[in-house]
Amino acid sequence: MAEVKKHQILVTVVTPYHNFFEGKADSISLPTQDGSIGVMSGHMPIVFALFPGTCSFNINGEKRYCVITEGYAEISQHMALIVCNSAEWVEDIDVKRAFNSIVENEEILRDPTIHDFRELACKDNINRAKARLHLVESHGTEEQKRILEQLKTKED
């Protein structure tokens, strides 16, 4: 286990596929249904649900951003365990894939005969893709932003 400096919290982000991140952070911000929750060392113990959105890590004065999807966070005074369906660093987001996911799932939702389960799955897909694109808009690379602008222009 990594040694934690005073005023840092040990953060572990786990998905079903791999350990996405394990390290020390000065603070983290996590997406919930009601907005973001900020966590620092010494935080009171709490467990809460996570929703698709931006997660940020302040590590030695530098911010790192990723998008996480549904899951939960278990916080204690010096440790944060984040269990989610997927996590992706902003620089690793495939902008075309996320954009196309929105377009394809919105098309499926136009079908009046769609089943409830399929409708929920499509809405979840759209929410995850929108969370990815929102993160790209705010913290993505210039290349990612350029691609997104081209796709939006093409769509209009």
C-alpha positions in Angstrom: 0.0 0.0 0.0 1.3 3.5 -0.9 2.5 5.7 2.0 0.1 8.6 2.4 1.5 12.0 3.2 -0.3 14.2 5.7 -3.3 15.8 4.1 -3.5 13.3 1.2 -6.0 10.6 0.6 -5.3 7.2 -0.9 -7.6 6.8 -4.0 -8.4 3.5 -5.7 -10.7 3.5 -8.8 -11.8 0.0 -9.8 -13.8 -1.1 -12.8 -14.9 -4.7 -13.7 -12.1 -4.8 -16.2 -9.1 -3.4 -14.3 -7.7 -1.2 -11.6 -8.0 2.2 -13.3 -6.1 4.3 -10.7 -4.4 3.8 -7.4 -2.5 6.7 -5.9 -2.4 9.6 -3.5 -4.3 12.8 -4.0 -4.7 16.0 -2.2 -8.4 16.0 -3.1 -10.9 14.4 -5.5 -14.3 15.5 -6.9 -16.9 12.8 -7.8 -20.1 13.1 -9.8 -23.4 12.3 -7.9 -27.0 12.7 -8.8 -27.1 16.0 -7.0 -23.8 17.4 -8.3 -20.2 16.9 -7.4 -18.9 15.9 -4.0 -15.4 17.0 -3.0 -13.3 14.8 -0.8 -10.1 15.5 1.1 -8.1 13.6 3.7 -10.0 13.5 7.0 -13.4 13.4 5.4 -16.1 11.8 7.4 -16.9 8.2 6.4 -19.6 8.1 3.8 -20.9 5.9 1.0 -22.8 7.3 -2.0 -23.9 6.5 -5.5 -21.9 7.7 -8.5 -23.5 8.9 -11.8 -21.8 9.4 -15.2 -19.7 12.5 -15.1 -16.4 14.1 -14.5 -14.1 13.0 -11.8 -11.1 15.1 -10.9 -8.0 14.4 -8.9 -5.8 17.1 -7.5 -2.4 15.5 -7.2 0.5 17.6 -5.9 -1.1 20.7 -7.2 -1.9 19.3 -10.7 -5.4 18.3 -11.8 -6.2 15.1 -13.7 -9.6 14.5 -15.2 -11.4 11.4 -16.1 -15.0 10.4 -16.8 -16.6 7.7 -14.7 -19.9 5.9 -15.0 -22.4 4.4 -12.6 -21.1 3.0 -9.4 -20.4 3.9 -5.8 -17.8 5.6 -3.7 -16.8 4.5 -0.2 -14.9 7.2 1.7 -13.1 7.0 5.0 -10.7 9.5 6.6 -7.6 8.5 4.6 -9.0 6.4 1.8 -11.4 6.6 -1.1 -12.6 3.4 -2.9 -14.4 4.2 -6.2 -16.1 1.2 -7.9 -17.6 2.1 -11.2 -18.6 0.4 -14.5 -16.0 2.3 -16.5 -13.4 5.0 -16.2 -11.5 6.8 -18.9 -8.9 9.6 -18.8 -9.9 12.6 -20.8 -7.1 12.1 -23.3 -8.2 8.6 -24.0 -11.8 9.4 -24.9 -12.7 8.4 -28.5 -14.7 11.5 -29.5 -16.2 9.9 -32.7 -17.3 6.9 -30.8 -19.0 8.9 -28.1 -20.7 11.2 -30.6 -21.9 8.3 -32.8 -23.3 6.6 -29.7 -25.5 9.6 -29.0 -26.7 9.7 -32.7 -27.4 6.0 -32.9 -29.2 5.7 -29.5 -31.3 8.8 -30.2 -32.4 7.2 -33.5 -33.4 4.0 -31.7 -35.4 6.0 -29.2 -37.5 7.5 -32.1 -39.0 4.0 -32.6 -42.5 4.0 -31.0 -42.4 0.2 -30.5 -39.2 0.3 -28.4 -39.3 -1.9 -25.3 -38.9 -0.3 -21.8 -35.6 -2.1 -21.1 -34.1 -1.1 -24.5 -35.3 2.5 -23.9 -33.5 2.6 -20.5 -30.4 1.1 -22.0 -30.4 3.7 -24.8 -30.9 6.6 -22.3 -28.0 5.3 -20.2 -25.8 5.0 -23.3 -26.6 8.6 -24.2 -25.9 9.9 -20.7 -22.5 8.2 -20.6 -21.6 9.5 -24.1 -22.7 13.0 -23.1 -20.5 12.9 -20.0 -17.5 11.9 -22.1 -18.1 14.7 -24.6 -18.7 17.3 -21.8 -15.4 16.4 -20.3 -13.7 16.7 -23.8 -15.3 20.2 -24.2 -13.9 21.4 -20.9 -10.6 19.5 -20.5 -9.9 17.6 -23.7 -6.9 18.1 -26.1 -7.1 20.6 -28.9 -7.3 17.7 -31.3 -10.3 16.2 -29.5 -12.1 19.6 -29.4 -11.4 20.0 -33.2 -12.9 16.6 -34.0 -15.9 17.3 -31.8 -16.5 20.6 -33.6 -16.3 18.9 -37.0 -18.8 16.3 -35.9 -21.2 18.9 -34.6 -20.9 21.0 -37.8 -21.5 17.9 -39.9 -24.6 17.0 -37.8 -26.2 20.5 -38.5 
